[in-house]
Amino acid sequence: MQTTDIYLLASSANKQQISGFQVYSAKHRIKPSNVSIRIAQRKPRISPFAGQTDPRTGMKIPSFPADKKILLTQLQYPIGKTKEIKIKPLMGKDGFASAKIGFISYHGQTPVSEFHYLSQPETIMIDWKDPWNTHFKNPKISPYNRHPLMSFLYVEPRQIRHEVLMRTKDLMEWTNHPFDAWQPLTPERKKFLHHTVRSYLLNRNPTTIDQARSLPNSVETLFLKTNGSGYSQISEDEAIEMGSVMIGYREKFSIKELPQSVTVDWNIFTDSINSVPTLIQDPAGPFPTHVIPAFPDIQWHNYLYDYRPPNSDPLVIETPSLAIPMAILFSFLIITIIVLTLSTKHSQLSRKTSTIIYTTIIISASGLYFNLPEEYRINLPGTAKKSDLGQVTEQLLLKIAAAFKEPLPVDLELKLKNLIFMDGFDNTYSNLTQIYQPKTTTGSLGSVSAITNLRVEYSSQINLNGNKGFRLITSWQAVIEDQSWGHFEQRPQKTRAHIEIIQSDNHWKIARFTPLSVR
């Protein structure tokens, strides 16, 4: 049937139960038990390349269709417990699928493949006891991740993080507990897994920092699931089977500065796992490697030559000043001495004595001249101009971002006290945390890596407890980053806020911070 009316097409397809897909078991064809074809709205899609010209080919990339209506088809096949199924699309005369069909496959909530095109018949081998082992016969159709155990070492300016990612099934086998892949992850099982993984992994892979054995400041356990780009945290009320759950175990070590070396002594190998992929990440970038029983150490050495740690020092007020060259001051001193010598109205002996004294002073001063600074500065009264408020605010926001790199609350509070006015500190600190430590998809806390396009929409002068300052409404763009579980997440964040900045003890500080919008 040929028609441009999508509603007529859906109605006709529903009546005739037409499907271009065919599903086969090892013995016979399986017919669908239920076919549903209806009109739906396509989910929003965002691409920086849609509608643009490809610089490699010079051809324009198609834009997304303006009409978001689509045909949503749902087919249900009663496959029973068959261990092998074959999916066959509608084939053309050339031996390939007559239409481009993109697909993603799951067994339960375990990904079996990434996004691929179904251009020919494909066969899936099903493992009902462990969905992790379900796979396509075609090796080119593979999932995002097929490593049951992984290690990640993150060397950051203020902390070392060692993360271990493992399957629930393996943990249960290592600790001699029964495992059923299709049991749901209940709150009781979460509590049991928290206790089990910490008991098993704590101190199992010892970490040395600068050749000294170190104990973690904190330990975390998260429950994750695999997605198309990495891993995401399982929400509290999400229904998921145990076989699709990945357990993330994280140890954090607080440091004052980057060490010269970090070593993790890896001690988890089994008969089936004799090579473990590892990723080492420092400010210079990632370094993928692996460990084996013969070489079990995960080692990092500091080869950073031009590294600058985060700067959260107080922001000094740049007061206007008058610079007078020291040579002018010194010349004025000599002229004054000569005038005083010539105008002395005493006897010849007295004048000779005065001359000797002044000459001695000049010679002594000449020796001091070369040890004096080139200029002498005199501070002038004044305050910041409105044109400078944007720069001052941006510097404060960047220094606060650097302060939030501190992993320990006590160190973070000390850094922030240099940048936040003490009156109303707790409220300002709480509001800043929302902006500077947002939750990411992996369940970790993100950080602000850049601030751009800051704009002062409104400003007025204020006086807060005798401290001069400004009340501002500002907006800016920031980049939120998170690196954890081998996954690099980066997303833009636009913030609009009401900020009060004041001059306190010769420093700029934030007195009030209230987010107006965050998106």
C-alpha positions as CSV (number, residue, x, y, z in Angstrom):
1,M,0.0,0.0,0.0
2,Q,1.4,3.4,-1.0
3,T,0.2,6.4,0.9
4,T,1.7,9.6,2.5
5,D,-1.0,9.6,5.3
6,I,0.8,8.2,8.4
7,Y,-2.6,7.6,10.2
8,L,-4.0,5.6,7.2
9,L,-0.7,3.6,7.1
10,A,-0.9,2.8,10.8
11,S,-4.6,1.7,10.5
12,S,-3.9,-0.5,7.5
13,A,-0.9,-2.1,9.1
14,N,-2.8,-2.9,12.3
15,K,-5.7,-4.5,10.4
16,Q,-3.3,-6.7,8.3
17,Q,-0.9,-7.4,11.1
18,I,1.9,-6.8,8.6
19,S,5.5,-7.0,9.9
20,G,8.7,-7.1,7.9
21,F,10.5,-9.0,10.7
22,Q,10.7,-12.7,11.0
23,V,11.9,-14.5,14.1
24,Y,13.1,-18.2,14.1
25,S,14.1,-20.6,16.8
26,A,16.6,-23.4,16.0
27,K,13.6,-25.5,14.9
28,H,10.9,-23.3,13.4
29,R,9.6,-19.8,12.7
30,I,8.0,-18.0,15.7
31,K,5.0,-15.8,15.0
32,P,4.3,-12.8,17.1
33,S,1.7,-13.2,19.9
34,N,0.9,-9.4,19.9
35,V,1.4,-6.7,17.3
36,S,0.8,-3.0,18.1
37,I,1.3,-0.2,15.6
38,R,0.4,3.3,16.6
39,I,1.3,7.0,16.1
40,A,3.8,8.4,18.6
41,Q,6.0,11.5,19.1
42,R,9.7,11.1,18.4
43,K,11.9,11.9,21.4
44,P,13.8,15.2,21.2
45,R,17.2,14.8,19.6
46,I,20.1,17.3,19.7
47,S,23.0,17.2,17.4
48,P,25.6,19.9,16.6
49,F,26.0,18.4,13.1
50,A,22.4,18.3,11.9
51,G,21.8,20.7,9.0
52,Q,25.5,21.6,8.9
53,T,28.0,21.1,6.0
54,D,30.4,18.2,6.5
55,P,33.9,19.7,6.2
56,R,35.3,16.4,4.9
57,T,32.9,15.9,2.0
58,G,31.4,19.4,1.5
59,M,28.0,17.9,1.6
60,K,25.1,19.1,3.8
61,I,24.1,16.8,6.6
62,P,20.3,16.3,6.7
63,S,18.4,18.1,9.5
64,F,16.0,16.3,11.7
65,P,12.5,16.1,10.2
66,A,10.2,18.9,11.2
67,D,7.3,16.4,11.7
68,K,8.0,14.5,14.9
69,K,5.2,11.9,14.3
70,I,6.5,8.4,13.9
71,L,5.1,4.9,13.6
72,L,5.8,3.0,16.9
73,T,5.6,-0.8,16.4
74,Q,5.8,-3.3,19.2
75,L,6.0,-7.0,18.5
76,Q,6.0,-9.7,21.1
77,Y,7.3,-13.2,20.4
78,P,6.8,-16.2,22.7
79,I,10.3,-17.6,22.5
80,G,10.0,-19.7,25.6
81,K,13.4,-20.9,26.8
82,T,15.0,-21.3,23.4
83,K,18.8,-20.8,23.5
84,E,19.0,-19.5,20.0
85,I,16.9,-17.1,17.9
86,K,17.4,-15.7,14.5
87,I,16.1,-12.3,13.5
88,K,15.5,-11.7,9.8
89,P,14.5,-8.3,8.4
90,L,12.6,-7.7,5.1
91,M,15.3,-8.5,2.5
92,G,15.8,-6.9,-0.9
93,K,17.0,-8.5,-4.1
94,D,20.6,-7.6,-3.4
95,G,20.6,-9.8,-0.3
96,F,20.5,-7.0,2.2
97,A,17.8,-5.4,4.3
98,S,15.4,-3.4,2.1
99,A,15.4,-0.5,4.7
100,K,17.9,0.9,7.2
101,I,16.9,-0.5,10.6
102,G,18.9,0.6,13.6
103,F,18.6,-1.5,16.7
104,I,19.8,-1.9,20.3
105,S,19.3,-5.2,22.1
106,Y,19.0,-6.1,25.8
107,H,18.5,-9.3,27.8
108,G,16.6,-8.1,30.8
109,Q,18.4,-4.8,31.5
110,T,21.8,-6.1,30.4
111,P,22.9,-4.6,27.1
112,V,23.6,-7.3,24.5
113,S,24.7,-4.8,21.8
114,E,25.4,-1.2,21.1
115,F,23.6,0.6,18.3
116,H,23.9,-1.3,15.0
117,Y,22.1,-1.6,11.7
118,L,20.3,-4.8,11.0
119,S,21.4,-5.2,7.4
120,Q,21.2,-9.0,7.3
121,P,19.8,-11.9,9.4
122,E,21.5,-12.1,12.8
123,T,21.5,-14.8,15.4
124,I,21.4,-14.3,19.2
125,M,22.8,-17.0,21.6
126,I,20.8,-16.7,24.9
127,D,22.1,-17.7,28.3
128,W,19.1,-17.8,30.6
129,K,21.1,-18.3,33.8
130,D,23.4,-15.3,33.2
131,P,22.3,-12.5,30.8
132,W,25.9,-11.2,30.8
133,N,26.8,-14.2,28.5
134,T,24.0,-13.6,26.0
135,H,25.6,-12.5,22.7
136,F,25.3,-12.3,18.9
137,K,27.0,-14.9,16.8
138,N,28.3,-12.0,14.7
139,P,31.4,-10.7,16.6
140,K,31.0,-7.3,15.0
141,I,27.8,-6.8,17.0
142,S,29.2,-6.3,20.5
143,P,28.1,-4.5,23.7
144,Y,29.7,-1.4,25.2
145,N,31.6,-3.4,27.8
146,R,32.5,-7.0,28.2
147,H,35.0,-6.9,31.0
148,P,33.6,-8.4,34.2
149,L,36.2,-6.7,36.4
150,M,37.9,-3.4,36.0
151,S,40.1,-1.0,38.0
152,F,40.4,2.8,37.7
153,L,43.1,5.0,39.4
154,Y,42.4,8.7,39.4
155,V,45.2,11.0,40.5
156,E,43.7,14.5,41.3
157,P,45.1,17.7,42.8
158,R,43.7,17.0,46.2
159,Q,42.9,13.3,46.3
160,I,43.7,9.9,45.0
161,R,40.7,7.7,44.0
162,H,40.9,3.9,43.3
163,E,37.7,2.5,41.9
164,V,36.8,-1.2,41.3
165,L,33.9,-2.2,39.1
166,M,32.6,-5.8,39.2
167,R,29.7,-8.0,38.5
168,T,27.3,-9.0,41.3
169,K,27.6,-12.6,40.2
170,D,31.4,-12.7,40.6
171,L,31.2,-11.1,44.1
172,M,28.7,-13.7,45.2
173,E,30.9,-16.5,43.9
174,W,34.1,-15.1,45.6
175,T,32.3,-14.9,48.9
176,N,30.6,-18.3,48.6
177,H,27.0,-17.0,48.4
178,P,24.2,-18.3,46.0
179,F,23.3,-16.2,43.0
180,D,20.1,-15.9,40.9
181,A,20.4,-13.5,38.0
182,W,16.7,-12.8,37.9
183,Q,16.1,-12.0,41.5
184,P,15.2,-8.2,41.9
185,L,17.6,-5.8,43.6
186,T,15.7,-5.1,46.8
187,P,16.6,-2.8,49.6
188,E,17.5,-5.8,51.7
189,R,19.9,-7.2,49.0
190,K,21.4,-3.7,48.6
191,K,22.3,-3.7,52.3
192,F,23.7,-7.2,52.1
193,L,25.8,-6.3,49.0
194,H,27.1,-3.1,50.7
195,H,28.4,-5.2,53.6
196,T,29.7,-8.0,51.5
197,V,31.7,-5.9,49.0
198,R,33.3,-3.8,51.8
199,S,34.3,-6.8,53.8
200,Y,35.8,-8.4,50.7
201,L,37.7,-5.5,49.2
202,L,38.8,-3.4,52.1
203,N,42.6,-3.7,52.3
204,R,42.6,-6.4,49.6
205,N,44.4,-4.1,47.1
206,P,46.8,-2.0,49.2
207,T,47.7,1.5,48.0
208,T,51.0,3.2,48.6
209,I,51.5,6.9,48.0
210,D,55.1,8.1,47.8
211,Q,56.2,4.6,49.0
212,A,54.2,4.9,52.2
213,R,51.2,2.5,52.8
214,S,48.0,4.6,52.9
215,L,44.6,4.0,54.3
216,P,41.5,5.5,52.6
217,N,39.8,8.5,54.2
218,S,36.4,7.2,52.9
219,V,34.9,4.2,51.2
220,E,31.9,4.2,48.9
221,T,29.7,1.6,47.3
222,L,27.4,2.3,44.4
223,F,25.1,0.2,42.2
224,L,25.4,0.9,38.5
225,K,24.0,-0.4,35.2
226,T,25.6,-0.3,31.8
227,N,24.3,2.1,29.2
228,G,25.3,3.2,25.7
229,S,28.0,5.6,26.9
230,G,29.3,4.0,30.1
231,Y,27.5,3.5,33.4
232,S,24.7,5.2,35.3
233,Q,23.6,4.9,38.9
234,I,20.6,2.8,39.7
235,S,17.9,4.9,41.3
236,E,16.4,4.0,44.7
237,D,13.1,2.9,43.3
238,E,14.3,1.4,40.0
239,A,13.3,-2.2,39.3
240,I,16.3,-4.2,38.0
241,E,17.4,-7.8,38.2
242,M,20.6,-8.8,40.0
243,G,22.2,-10.1,36.8
244,S,22.2,-6.6,35.3
245,V,23.7,-4.9,38.4
246,M,27.3,-3.7,38.5
247,I,28.9,-2.9,41.8
248,G,31.2,0.1,42.1
249,Y,33.6,0.2,45.0
250,R,35.6,3.4,45.6
251,E,38.4,4.3,48.0
252,K,39.4,8.0,48.5
253,F,42.8,9.2,49.8
254,S,43.2,12.8,50.7
255,I,46.5,14.6,49.7
256,K,47.8,18.1,50.0
257,E,49.7,18.1,46.7
258,L,50.4,15.7,43.9
259,P,52.7,12.9,45.0
260,Q,55.6,11.6,43.0
261,S,54.3,8.0,42.8
262,V,51.2,5.9,43.5
263,T,51.1,2.1,43.5
264,V,48.1,-0.2,43.8
265,D,49.0,-3.9,44.6
266,W,46.2,-5.7,42.7
267,N,45.3,-9.1,44.2
268,I,42.1,-10.2,42.5
269,F,42.6,-12.9,39.9
270,T,40.7,-16.1,39.3
271,D,40.8,-19.1,36.9
272,S,38.6,-17.2,34.5
273,I,39.9,-13.7,35.1
274,N,43.7,-13.6,34.6
275,S,43.8,-10.1,33.0
276,V,42.2,-7.0,34.4
277,P,41.8,-3.8,32.4
278,T,42.9,-0.7,34.3
279,L,42.8,3.0,33.5
280,I,45.2,5.6,35.1
281,Q,44.0,9.2,34.9
282,D,45.9,12.3,36.0
283,P,45.7,16.0,34.9
284,A,47.6,15.1,31.7
285,G,45.0,12.6,30.6
286,P,44.1,8.9,30.6
287,F,46.5,6.0,30.3
288,P,44.8,2.6,29.7
289,T,46.7,-0.5,30.7
290,H,46.1,-3.9,32.4
291,V,47.4,-6.1,35.1
292,I,48.2,-9.8,35.1
293,P,49.4,-12.2,37.8
294,A,53.0,-11.8,36.7
295,F,52.8,-8.0,36.8
296,P,50.0,-7.1,39.3
297,D,51.0,-3.6,40.2
298,I,49.1,-0.5,39.0
299,Q,51.8,2.2,39.0
300,W,51.6,6.0,38.4
301,H,54.6,8.3,38.4
302,N,54.6,12.1,38.4
303,Y,55.9,13.2,35.0
304,L,54.0,16.5,35.0
305,Y,56.4,19.4,34.2
306,D,54.1,22.4,33.9
307,Y,51.4,21.7,36.4
308,R,49.6,24.4,38.4
309,P,47.4,23.3,41.3
310,P,44.0,24.9,41.8
311,N,44.3,28.4,43.3
312,S,41.7,29.3,46.0
313,D,43.8,32.0,47.7
314,P,41.9,35.1,48.8
315,L,41.1,37.7,46.1
316,V,43.1,40.8,47.0
317,I,41.4,44.2,46.2
318,E,43.5,46.0,43.6
319,T,43.4,49.6,45.0
320,P,44.5,52.5,42.8
321,S,48.0,53.8,43.6
322,L,50.6,56.4,42.5
323,A,54.0,55.1,41.5
324,I,57.0,57.4,42.0
325,P,60.4,56.2,40.6
326,M,63.0,55.8,43.3
327,A,65.6,57.7,41.2
328,I,63.4,60.8,41.4
329,L,63.1,60.5,45.2
330,F,66.8,60.0,45.6
331,S,67.7,63.0,43.4
332,F,65.3,65.2,45.4
333,L,67.1,64.0,48.5
334,I,70.5,65.0,47.2
335,I,69.3,68.4,46.0
336,T,67.8,69.1,49.4
337,I,71.1,68.2,51.1
338,I,73.1,70.5,48.8
339,V,70.7,73.4,49.4
340,L,70.8,72.9,53.1
341,T,74.6,72.8,53.0
342,L,75.0,76.0,51.0
343,S,72.5,77.9,53.1
344,T,74.2,77.2,56.4
345,K,74.9,80.5,58.2
346,H,77.6,79.3,60.6
347,S,81.4,79.8,60.8
348,Q,83.7,78.3,58.2
349,L,84.5,75.5,60.7
350,S,80.9,74.8,61.2
351,R,80.3,74.8,57.4
352,K,83.1,72.3,56.9
353,T,81.7,70.1,59.6
354,S,78.2,70.3,58.0
355,T,79.7,69.5,54.6
356,I,81.5,66.4,56.0
357,I,78.3,65.3,57.6
358,Y,76.2,65.7,54.5
359,T,78.8,64.1,52.3
360,T,78.9,61.1,54.6
361,I,75.1,60.9,54.4
362,I,75.1,61.0,50.6
363,I,77.8,58.3,50.3
364,S,75.9,56.1,52.8
365,A,72.6,56.7,50.9
366,S,74.3,55.9,47.6
367,G,75.1,52.4,49.0
368,L,71.5,51.9,50.0
369,Y,70.1,53.1,46.7
370,F,70.9,50.0,44.8
371,N,69.1,47.8,47.4
372,L,65.9,49.9,47.2
373,P,62.9,49.0,44.9
374,E,62.6,50.7,41.5
375,E,59.5,52.7,42.6
376,Y,57.6,53.8,45.6
377,R,53.8,53.3,45.6
378,I,51.3,55.5,47.4
379,N,47.8,54.0,47.8
380,L,45.0,56.3,46.7
381,P,41.4,56.3,48.0
382,G,38.9,54.7,45.6
383,T,36.6,51.7,44.9
384,A,35.9,49.2,42.1
385,K,34.3,50.5,39.0
386,K,31.2,48.9,37.6
387,S,33.1,48.0,34.5
388,D,35.4,45.8,36.7
389,L,32.6,44.0,38.5
390,G,32.3,41.3,35.9
391,Q,36.0,40.4,36.2
392,V,36.0,40.5,40.0
393,T,32.9,38.2,40.1
394,E,34.4,35.8,37.6
395,Q,37.6,35.5,39.6
396,L,35.7,34.8,42.8
397,L,33.6,32.1,41.1
398,L,36.7,30.5,39.7
399,K,38.5,30.5,43.1
400,I,35.4,29.0,44.7
401,A,35.5,26.2,42.0
402,A,39.1,25.6,43.0
403,A,38.2,25.4,46.7
404,F,35.5,22.8,45.9
405,K,38.3,20.5,44.7
406,E,39.0,19.9,48.4
407,P,37.7,16.4,49.3
408,L,37.6,16.8,53.1
409,P,34.8,19.1,54.5
410,V,37.1,20.6,57.0
411,D,39.6,21.7,54.3
412,L,36.9,22.9,52.1
413,E,35.4,25.1,54.8
414,L,38.8,26.6,55.5
415,K,39.3,27.5,51.9
416,L,35.8,29.0,51.5
417,K,36.3,31.2,54.6
418,N,38.8,33.1,52.5
419,L,36.2,33.7,49.9
420,I,32.9,33.9,51.7
421,F,31.9,36.6,54.3
422,M,31.3,34.9,57.7
423,D,27.9,36.6,58.3
424,G,25.5,34.1,56.6
425,F,28.3,31.7,55.7
426,D,26.3,28.5,56.2
427,N,23.5,29.6,53.9
428,T,25.9,30.9,51.2
429,Y,27.9,27.6,51.4
430,S,24.8,25.5,51.0
431,N,23.6,27.5,47.9
432,L,27.1,27.3,46.3
433,T,27.2,23.5,46.8
434,Q,24.2,23.1,44.6
435,I,26.1,24.8,41.7
436,Y,29.6,23.5,42.3
437,Q,28.8,19.8,43.2
438,P,25.9,18.6,41.1
439,K,25.1,14.9,41.0
440,T,26.2,13.2,37.7
441,T,24.7,10.1,35.9
442,T,27.2,7.9,37.6
443,G,26.2,9.0,41.1
444,S,29.4,11.0,41.7
445,L,29.8,14.7,42.4
446,G,30.7,16.8,39.4
447,S,33.0,19.8,39.5
448,V,33.1,23.1,37.6
449,S,36.0,23.2,35.2
450,A,35.4,26.5,33.4
451,I,33.3,29.7,33.6
452,T,32.6,31.7,30.4
453,N,30.3,34.4,29.1
454,L,29.7,36.0,32.5
455,R,27.4,39.0,32.2
456,V,26.3,41.5,34.9
457,E,22.7,42.2,34.3
458,Y,22.2,44.6,37.3
459,S,24.4,46.2,39.9
460,S,24.0,48.6,42.8
461,Q,26.2,49.7,45.7
462,I,25.6,48.4,49.2
463,N,27.1,48.8,52.7
464,L,27.0,45.6,54.8
465,N,28.1,46.1,58.4
466,G,30.4,48.9,57.4
467,N,31.8,47.0,54.4
468,K,31.4,48.5,51.0
469,G,30.2,46.2,48.2
470,F,27.8,45.6,45.3
471,R,24.5,43.8,44.8
472,L,24.5,42.0,41.5
473,I,22.4,39.9,39.2
474,T,24.7,37.9,37.0
475,S,24.5,35.0,34.5
476,W,27.2,32.7,33.2
477,Q,28.0,29.4,31.5
478,A,30.0,26.7,33.1
479,V,31.3,23.2,32.2
480,I,30.4,20.4,34.6
481,E,32.8,17.5,34.6
482,D,33.0,14.1,36.2
483,Q,35.5,11.3,35.7
484,S,34.6,8.0,37.3
485,W,34.3,4.3,36.5
486,G,36.3,5.0,33.3
487,H,33.6,7.3,32.1
488,F,34.2,11.0,31.2
489,E,31.0,13.1,31.6
490,Q,30.9,16.7,30.5
491,R,27.9,18.9,30.2
492,P,27.2,22.7,30.0
493,Q,25.4,24.4,32.8
494,K,23.9,27.9,32.6
495,T,23.4,29.7,35.9
496,R,21.7,33.0,36.8
497,A,22.2,34.2,40.4
498,H,21.8,37.1,42.8
499,I,25.2,37.8,44.3
500,E,26.4,40.3,46.9
501,I,30.2,40.9,46.9
502,I,31.9,43.1,49.5
503,Q,35.3,44.4,50.4
504,S,36.5,42.9,53.7
505,D,40.0,43.0,55.2
506,N,41.4,44.2,51.8
507,H,39.9,41.2,50.1
508,W,36.8,40.6,47.9
509,K,34.3,38.1,49.4
510,I,30.9,36.8,48.6
511,A,28.3,37.9,51.2
512,R,25.2,36.4,49.6
513,F,24.6,33.9,46.9
514,T,21.1,32.9,45.7
515,P,20.6,30.8,42.5
516,L,17.8,32.1,40.4
517,S,17.9,29.5,37.7
518,V,20.2,26.5,36.8
519,R,19.8,24.6,33.6
